[in-house]
Amino acid sequence: MKIIQVKKLEDCFDGSTIYEYEFDGFWTYEEIRRLTTLGDLNYYKDFPRPFFRLNGQGGMQIKGVEGENSCTVFFPKNRKEEMERILERHFKTTQNK
């Protein structure tokens, strides 16, 4: 999947920032599983709309729903730029798989 748009949603009291990432494709089970290279993945396949949550390195958190083309990403204040680069690199290296 390729990132096509990033929208800032809000700033939190603790200084972290929340963004919505939009992709050129939809979250599939395979795409969700690829996130395990970034941290600990929780996948709730039995939900009416299968939900995933990734607790990533450096405090980054990703939440989304299988079948949608976007997700919500939480970046910690003190490592925001670093975590953005890691996330963007992940999608650049996996978009052709």
C-alpha positions in Angstrom: 0.0 0.0 0.0 1.1 3.5 -0.7 0.4 6.5 1.5 -1.6 9.1 -0.5 -2.6 11.5 2.2 -1.8 12.4 5.8 -4.2 14.6 7.8 -3.5 16.0 11.3 -6.5 15.2 13.5 -5.4 16.7 16.9 -2.8 17.4 19.5 -3.1 15.7 22.9 -2.4 17.3 26.3 0.7 15.2 26.7 2.2 16.6 23.5 1.5 13.6 21.3 -0.1 14.1 17.9 -2.8 12.1 16.1 -2.9 11.7 12.3 -5.1 9.9 9.8 -3.2 8.1 7.1 -5.0 7.4 3.9 -3.7 4.7 1.4 -4.2 3.8 -2.2 -5.6 0.4 -1.2 -7.6 -1.3 1.6 -6.3 -3.0 4.7 -6.1 -6.7 4.1 -5.2 -9.4 6.6 -1.8 -9.6 4.8 -1.1 -5.9 5.1 -2.1 -5.9 8.7 0.2 -8.8 9.5 3.1 -6.9 7.8 2.8 -4.3 10.6 4.4 -6.8 13.0 7.8 -5.5 11.9 7.0 -2.3 13.6 5.8 -3.6 17.0 3.2 -5.7 18.9 0.1 -6.3 16.9 -3.4 -7.0 18.3 -5.9 -8.2 15.7 -9.5 -8.7 16.6 -10.9 -10.8 13.7 -14.1 -11.7 15.5 -15.3 -8.1 15.7 -18.1 -7.2 13.3 -15.5 -5.1 11.5 -12.1 -6.7 12.2 -10.0 -4.2 14.1 -6.2 -4.0 14.6 -4.0 -2.0 17.0 -0.3 -1.9 16.9 1.8 -0.7 19.8 4.9 0.3 18.0 8.5 1.1 18.9 9.1 4.5 20.4 5.5 4.9 21.6 3.9 5.0 18.1 0.4 3.4 18.0 -1.6 2.5 14.9 -5.4 1.7 14.9 -7.5 0.6 12.0 -10.2 -1.6 10.5 -9.6 -4.3 7.9 -11.3 -3.4 4.6 -10.8 0.4 5.1 -8.2 2.5 3.3 -7.1 4.6 6.3 -5.9 4.3 9.9 -5.2 6.5 12.9 -1.6 6.9 14.0 -0.5 8.3 17.4 3.0 9.8 17.5 4.7 10.6 20.8 5.9 14.2 21.2 9.6 13.5 21.7 10.0 11.1 18.8 7.4 12.2 16.3 9.8 12.9 13.4 11.7 9.6 13.9 8.4 7.6 14.1 7.1 9.3 10.9 10.2 8.3 9.0 10.0 4.7 10.3 6.3 4.4 9.2 6.9 6.0 5.8 9.9 3.6 5.2 7.7 0.6 6.1 5.2 1.5 3.5 7.8 2.2 0.8 9.4 -1.1 1.4 6.2 -3.2 1.5 4.1 -1.5 -1.3 5.5 -3.9 -3.9 5.1 -7.2 -1.9 
